[in-house]
Amino acid sequence: MELLQACRNHAEMQHVKHFVVENVPLVVHPDEAVSRRAIDLLERHAMTHGLRVVDALIGATALEIGGVLATANVKHYRPIATLPLLAFRA
């Protein structure tokens, strides 16, 4: 979802899909533990860095599984110091 939301056309969407197939071994959906961690992230970063709910859920999911977050919006996640990031460039 994080990568697809920025697509402006079908060619970009295909590029993203190829990137995911090549670099993302697991897609995880939020559960209760993710929701609780997202709330914690919002409490720590919403007012100071403008962290939004969807970004908190995405970051919390990666943290819960000990994974790396693939994102084209690295700046949204920089405040979460313990979150490993994989920058996607179109």
C-alpha positions in Angstrom: 0.0 0.0 0.0 2.7 2.4 0.9 4.4 2.2 -2.5 1.2 2.0 -4.6 -0.4 5.1 -3.1 2.1 7.4 -4.8 1.7 5.9 -8.3 0.5 8.4 -10.9 0.0 5.9 -13.8 0.0 2.3 -14.8 3.6 2.3 -15.8 4.6 3.5 -12.3 2.4 0.8 -10.8 4.1 -1.9 -12.8 7.5 -0.5 -11.7 6.4 -0.7 -8.1 5.0 -4.3 -8.5 8.4 -5.4 -10.0 10.2 -3.7 -7.1 8.1 -5.5 -4.6 8.5 -8.9 -6.2 12.3 -8.4 -6.3 12.8 -6.9 -2.8 9.9 -7.7 -0.5 9.8 -11.3 0.7 6.7 -10.9 3.0 3.6 -8.7 3.1 2.1 -8.5 6.6 -1.3 -7.2 7.6 -2.0 -5.3 10.8 -3.2 -7.1 13.9 -3.8 -6.1 17.5 -0.1 -5.9 18.4 0.6 -3.7 15.4 -2.3 -1.4 16.4 -0.9 -1.0 19.9 2.5 -0.2 18.6 1.1 2.3 16.1 -0.7 4.1 19.0 2.6 4.3 20.8 4.3 5.7 17.7 1.6 8.3 17.3 1.9 9.3 21.0 5.6 9.8 20.5 5.8 11.3 17.0 2.4 12.8 15.9 2.8 16.2 17.5 6.6 16.5 17.1 7.0 15.1 13.6 3.5 15.0 12.1 3.3 11.2 12.0 -0.1 10.2 10.5 -2.2 7.1 11.4 -1.5 5.2 8.2 2.2 5.8 8.4 2.2 4.7 12.1 0.4 1.5 11.2 2.8 0.8 8.4 5.9 1.5 10.5 4.5 -0.5 13.5 3.9 -3.5 11.2 7.5 -3.5 10.1 8.7 -3.1 13.7 6.5 -5.9 15.0 7.9 -8.4 12.6 11.5 -7.1 12.8 11.4 -6.3 9.1 12.6 -3.5 6.8 10.1 -1.0 5.5 10.2 -0.3 1.7 9.1 3.2 1.1 9.3 6.1 -1.3 8.6 8.5 1.7 11.7 8.0 3.9 11.1 11.4 5.5 7.8 10.2 7.0 9.6 7.4 8.9 13.0 9.0 9.9 11.7 10.0 13.4 11.3 6.3 14.2 14.9 5.6 14.9 14.6 1.9 15.3 12.8 1.3 12.0 15.1 0.0 9.2 14.2 1.6 5.8 14.7 0.5 2.2 14.3 3.6 0.0 12.3 3.1 -3.2 13.1 5.5 -6.1 11.0 5.5 -9.2 
